Amino acid sequence: MQLHLVGGFLGSGKTTAIVQAAKILMAAGNKVGVVTNDQGKYLVDSAFIHLSDLPAVEVGGGCFCCNYTDLNDQLRNLIREAKPDVVFAESVGSCADIVATVVKPLLALGDEHTQPSSFSVFVDSRLYLHYLLGESLPFSEDVVYIFEKQIEEASLLVINKVDLLDNAQLTLLEDQLAAQPAASPYRFQNSLVEASVKGWVSQIQGPGEYAPGDSLDLDYERYGRGEAQMAWLDEKLVLSIQEGDARLVVIDFFQGLLDRLAHDHVGIGHIKFILGYGGTSVKISFTGVADVNWQTNIPAMPLGEVHLLVNARVETRAQSLRQSFLDALHACQSEYHISFCEEAVSFFHPGMPQPTHRMP
């Protein structure tokens, strides 16, 4: 069995790539399982993976490094029940130091079934281009420190979402990378395209070329401050819409939330929704780099109940994020005379990372 670890910043497209890779591998006759991870619960990524009919287990309530025992147990459960040929384990997007706290412990303490075969780190090509050009990212210095350290420890850096760069930007990115000192191997990828993801799958299934490398030199105080500056909001919500166009209501709600966060000048790691309506479900995602075409992903929904599963990771106070969410909801309620029911709500800041193991 092969175990592929996948890291990278919030909103870099890890889950989309994993689902696409799993479909490619299954079409070739392989059994595939997935381990998801987050500081919170009610995970959109887990729901998205289950929508793809993939066997999946979840390590919640903290990152892999701080929940190593749970990770090990969940891996064994997945292996026992699904008997996969390949497992992808995706770490939470605010986590770094994977090599010292996850990879090396698995190699030293695990068995033949839990030996990592590769460690890929994903990065949004647009954010990475801004970073390489020395331009400001929409986050504080301590959050950017996490972004930098994730890239530094990559065995294979997957520069994702290149379809969202124009030709001039892509050329500029290539020039910037060529001017950098030698670092990790990298690849450009569009994870929405099967052929592009096939290239990644072929690379990581090779004979150890992209196996994890050295442990990071990491300032844990700064790392912890960066994580603590991000607010987590997880919610299950039902909108009841008896008049008008439900699609328009959802669009106005999403846009109202984005407008409020933009007004407050806060950095969006990611905001993800699983939108359920009439027996169908779609995933809608927002990151710190605006997507002007996001409304095209909202399906037609005349009337009735819309179910939303929400994960928001934003650099602000948790209470402020919660209030922005409520304000956007109440604005829609006033405009369209809808009702809503919050079935589950959780909002918080991650605690200081305390790895179970850390190996040099």
RAVENWO-V327396 format. One record per backbone hydrogen bond with DSSP energy under -1.0 kcal/mol. NH is the residue of the N-H (numbers start at 0). CO is the residue of the C=O. E is the energy in kcal/mol with one decimal. If there is no record, write none. Layout:
nh->[NH | NH]
co->[CO | CO]
e->[E | E]
This chain:
nh->[1 | 3 | 4 | 5 | 6 | 11 | 16 | 17 | 18 | 19 | 20 | 21 | 22 | 23 | 24 | 25 | 26 | 28 | 29 | 32 | 33 | 34 | 35 | 37 | 46 | 47 | 48 | 49 | 50 | 52 | 53 | 56 | 58 | 60 | 61 | 70 | 71 | 72 | 73 | 74 | 75 | 76 | 77 | 78 | 79 | 80 | 81 | 82 | 84 | 85 | 86 | 87 | 88 | 89 | 90 | 94 | 100 | 101 | 102 | 103 | 105 | 106 | 107 | 108 | 109 | 113 | 116 | 117 | 118 | 119 | 120 | 121 | 122 | 124 | 127 | 128 | 129 | 130 | 131 | 132 | 133 | 134 | 138 | 143 | 144 | 145 | 146 | 147 | 148 | 149 | 150 | 151 | 152 | 153 | 154 | 155 | 156 | 157 | 158 | 159 | 159 | 161 | 163 | 164 | 169 | 170 | 171 | 172 | 173 | 174 | 175 | 176 | 177 | 178 | 179 | 186 | 188 | 192 | 196 | 197 | 198 | 199 | 200 | 201 | 202 | 203 | 204 | 205 | 207 | 210 | 222 | 223 | 224 | 225 | 226 | 227 | 228 | 229 | 230 | 231 | 232 | 233 | 234 | 235 | 236 | 237 | 238 | 239 | 240 | 245 | 245 | 246 | 248 | 249 | 250 | 251 | 252 | 253 | 254 | 255 | 256 | 257 | 258 | 259 | 260 | 261 | 262 | 263 | 264 | 265 | 268 | 269 | 270 | 271 | 272 | 273 | 274 | 275 | 276 | 279 | 281 | 283 | 285 | 293 | 295 | 296 | 297 | 303 | 305 | 306 | 307 | 308 | 309 | 310 | 311 | 312 | 313 | 314 | 315 | 320 | 321 | 322 | 323 | 324 | 325 | 326 | 327 | 328 | 329 | 330 | 331 | 332 | 333 | 334 | 335 | 336 | 338 | 340 | 342 | 343 | 345 | 347 | 355 | 358]
co->[84 | 86 | 117 | 88 | 119 | 8 | 12 | 13 | 14 | 15 | 16 | 17 | 18 | 19 | 20 | 21 | 22 | 25 | 24 | 85 | 54 | 87 | 56 | 58 | 42 | 43 | 44 | 45 | 46 | 49 | 48 | 33 | 35 | 39 | 37 | 66 | 67 | 68 | 69 | 70 | 71 | 72 | 73 | 74 | 75 | 76 | 77 | 78 | 30 | 30 | 1 | 32 | 3 | 34 | 5 | 91 | 96 | 97 | 97 | 98 | 101 | 102 | 103 | 104 | 105 | 110 | 2 | 2 | 209 | 4 | 155 | 6 | 157 | 159 | 123 | 124 | 125 | 126 | 127 | 128 | 130 | 129 | 136 | 139 | 140 | 141 | 142 | 143 | 144 | 145 | 146 | 147 | 148 | 150 | 118 | 118 | 184 | 120 | 186 | 122 | 157 | 188 | 160 | 161 | 165 | 166 | 167 | 168 | 169 | 170 | 171 | 172 | 173 | 174 | 176 | 156 | 158 | 189 | 192 | 193 | 194 | 195 | 196 | 197 | 198 | 199 | 200 | 202 | 205 | 207 | 218 | 219 | 220 | 221 | 222 | 223 | 224 | 226 | 313 | 347 | 311 | 345 | 309 | 343 | 307 | 340 | 305 | 338 | 303 | 300 | 301 | 300 | 244 | 245 | 246 | 247 | 248 | 249 | 250 | 251 | 252 | 253 | 254 | 255 | 256 | 257 | 258 | 259 | 261 | 260 | 312 | 312 | 285 | 310 | 283 | 308 | 281 | 306 | 279 | 276 | 274 | 272 | 270 | 290 | 292 | 293 | 294 | 240 | 238 | 275 | 236 | 273 | 234 | 271 | 232 | 269 | 230 | 266 | 313 | 316 | 317 | 318 | 319 | 320 | 321 | 322 | 323 | 324 | 325 | 326 | 327 | 328 | 329 | 330 | 331 | 332 | 239 | 237 | 235 | 235 | 233 | 231 | 64 | 99]
e->[-2.3 | -3.1 | -2.5 | -2.7 | -3.0 | -1.6 | -1.8 | -2.3 | -2.5 | -2.1 | -2.8 | -2.7 | -2.0 | -1.9 | -2.5 | -2.8 | -2.1 | -1.8 | -2.3 | -2.2 | -1.9 | -2.8 | -2.5 | -1.7 | -1.8 | -2.8 | -2.3 | -2.3 | -1.9 | -1.9 | -1.4 | -2.2 | -2.5 | -1.3 | -2.2 | -2.6 | -2.8 | -2.4 | -3.1 | -2.6 | -2.0 | -2.4 | -2.6 | -2.6 | -2.5 | -2.6 | -2.7 | -1.0 | -2.6 | -1.9 | -2.6 | -2.2 | -2.5 | -2.8 | -2.5 | -1.8 | -1.6 | -2.3 | -2.3 | -2.8 | -2.3 | -2.3 | -2.6 | -3.3 | -1.5 | -1.5 | -3.7 | -1.1 | -1.6 | -2.4 | -2.5 | -2.7 | -2.2 | -2.7 | -2.6 | -2.1 | -2.0 | -2.4 | -2.8 | -1.9 | -1.5 | -2.6 | -1.1 | -2.4 | -1.8 | -1.0 | -1.7 | -2.8 | -2.4 | -2.4 | -1.6 | -2.2 | -1.7 | -1.2 | -1.3 | -1.2 | -2.9 | -3.0 | -3.0 | -2.5 | -1.2 | -1.8 | -1.9 | -1.5 | -2.5 | -2.3 | -2.2 | -2.5 | -2.4 | -2.3 | -2.4 | -2.5 | -2.1 | -1.3 | -1.0 | -2.1 | -2.4 | -2.0 | -1.9 | -2.4 | -1.1 | -1.0 | -2.6 | -2.5 | -1.9 | -2.5 | -1.4 | -1.4 | -2.1 | -1.5 | -2.6 | -2.8 | -2.0 | -2.4 | -2.2 | -2.4 | -1.2 | -1.5 | -4.0 | -3.1 | -2.2 | -3.1 | -2.2 | -2.4 | -2.7 | -2.2 | -3.0 | -3.2 | -2.7 | -1.1 | -1.5 | -1.2 | -1.8 | -2.3 | -2.4 | -2.6 | -2.3 | -2.7 | -2.8 | -2.4 | -2.1 | -2.4 | -2.7 | -1.9 | -2.1 | -2.5 | -2.3 | -1.4 | -1.3 | -1.7 | -2.5 | -1.5 | -2.4 | -3.2 | -2.8 | -2.1 | -3.1 | -3.3 | -2.7 | -1.8 | -2.0 | -2.7 | -2.3 | -1.3 | -1.5 | -1.8 | -1.6 | -3.3 | -2.7 | -2.8 | -3.3 | -1.9 | -3.1 | -2.4 | -2.8 | -3.2 | -2.0 | -3.3 | -1.5 | -2.3 | -2.4 | -2.3 | -2.5 | -2.1 | -2.3 | -3.0 | -2.1 | -1.9 | -3.0 | -2.1 | -1.6 | -2.3 | -2.4 | -1.9 | -2.9 | -1.7 | -1.8 | -2.3 | -1.8 | -1.4 | -2.3 | -1.8 | -2.7 | -2.5]
